Amino acid sequence: MGRALAARNLTLNERLDAAWERLMAQDDLGVIHERVQLARERDVGFRGAAPLGEPVNAAYPLPPLPARATILAADGSQVYPSIHAAALYYLTNIGVFVYHHGTDDLPEQITEPALFYSEKDVRDENGQAITNTAVNARRNVAELQMLARETWNRRNADSPLLAISDGPLLFWVGKDVPDGKRLEQDYLGALVHLHDTHASAASTYGQSASLIGYVDRPTSAFVVSLLHLLGLDDDDVREAALKSNGDLEGLADQPLMFRLLKPGERSAVMVQQSPQNKRYHDKGESYEIAFFYLNVGQSGAYHLARVEMPMWVARSQPLLDQVHALTFDQCQLMWRYPYALTRADEVAVIRAAERAQLDDMIEIELLRNEQIVERSEKLESKTVRHGRTRYRPK
Amino acid sequence: MNEDTLQQPVIGSVLRASTVGFVCGTRSQEIVHPSFGAFVRTRHGQLNDIDVIGLIHAISIDDDPLVRQLILANNIKPSVERDQRENRMVPVEIGVVNVGYVQVGHIYHNLPPRPPLSLDPVQLCDTETILRFTERLDFLRLVLNANGDFPTEELVAAALLQAASVRPPGERLDFLIGAGRRLTGLLANDLPRLQHVLQLIKPG
């Protein structure tokens, strides 16, 4: 295994050298934009990055940290529906953590649990129990809605607002999610709510509200895909040639960015080309999602994050600088990961013991209402095998 | 229970217990009051009629991965410190060795017949309870013979110094001399231990 991994790293290093050489040669933004435009016109399924307005082969230094800011982070957890449980239900718990940067104020923590058990919530149109993917999608929407609501409630703060969501900002649902279309609309609605907060904070209080999606250790290859596109002749810009990254296939952006970015530095702001992002753009130019890579490591150590943001943030240099500096500062508090997100996760998490407690409470309520509690034999056998005992009221 | 006892700060709640001792859990910002060797008492609920009296022999803070990361980052800001201490349920445990109990207003210098119950509140003893309890020093034998993983001589000394400090200044020396005499009897066969504990309670 060691020999195989060493051999793979060798070839990856060769690809990295080739990609690096190609990246360093990209001095002309006009040429890049023309090539991306050509791929768009031919609709060849290009899924790489397009630079917004900054050279892609440069690193952008850490800007000064704002004196004060209110940072809100949201995360969620869930109990998935189980057909083996006494009742079909699912639970989501959303946590929002509010950190007052630049003050000694006590941070705030807010949680919002929600229990879903009605037929319309737990079954699809065919009467089947909804999938875990559906619960994840609904939880994602609830996270952004709660983040938007809590940010709106603080729009009169005398400092900039930064809302941090866990993971990518582009929301996508599969076909197994029964109310997918509505969820997508609700998600976009929450984005609009955050943008309204920015507009209100700016016009009434002279402040701002930014949103980011924080992706830790990204495995994306958006820049590598762009370099592959730029390495093709015009005639070769075809779907077949873009199905892979050609001689750079298998290489991710991460090692390339490690060469480019010192701790605290970010990459150029770029936009990922995808149908989902186009839908966001169609909703309004402010909602298209852009990103930059950020090296959040400390003094010589490398740790990469992808920071995604809507266009109302990406197109504003002051907001971009705030996002850059505050995100890096958050990561320095917590050794390479935003403190506010860590705490939001901690506030939201539902532990196994808490889930067991909830199951017991549900069974007790069913018995109180003279319902017969039937748990599947499969689950009972697991309880016996694992030596767990359960209290059952008479 | 008198008014002073009710006003004493609650330092935590019973987490686990036996007849020889108990552990109470608390949040980290609430560990300002208790100290090693302090007299504490549980406050019984409806299911029990016994208030256990004990001595704090250990205060420990459990390992916490988040705190480890903060230490590693070496960039702890006051707001983060407040968040950790006031918002998070950082598990702080206070270990107590039982030395007596109160039942229907009477103080007994012996192990309680039943342990306190989970979640019973734990308070620092008020001056009057310490004075009444230390009128007799039978608890010294219990502590010196305890099998717990704690320094018994230091615990005895800390408890005696606290008991002396709640007395009027003119009575403190006499109290400590009396305690020294009692210890001499209890540790007559172990002179190094006796010498150590007498050194610890020696005034001035």
Interface residues (C-beta under 8 A of the other chain):
Chain A: Y99 H100 H101 T103 D104 D105 L106 P107 Q109 Q298 Q332 L333 M334 W335 Y339 T342 R343 E346
Chain B: L66 Q69 L70 L72 A73 N75 I76 K77 P78 S79 V80 R82 D83 E86 N87 R88
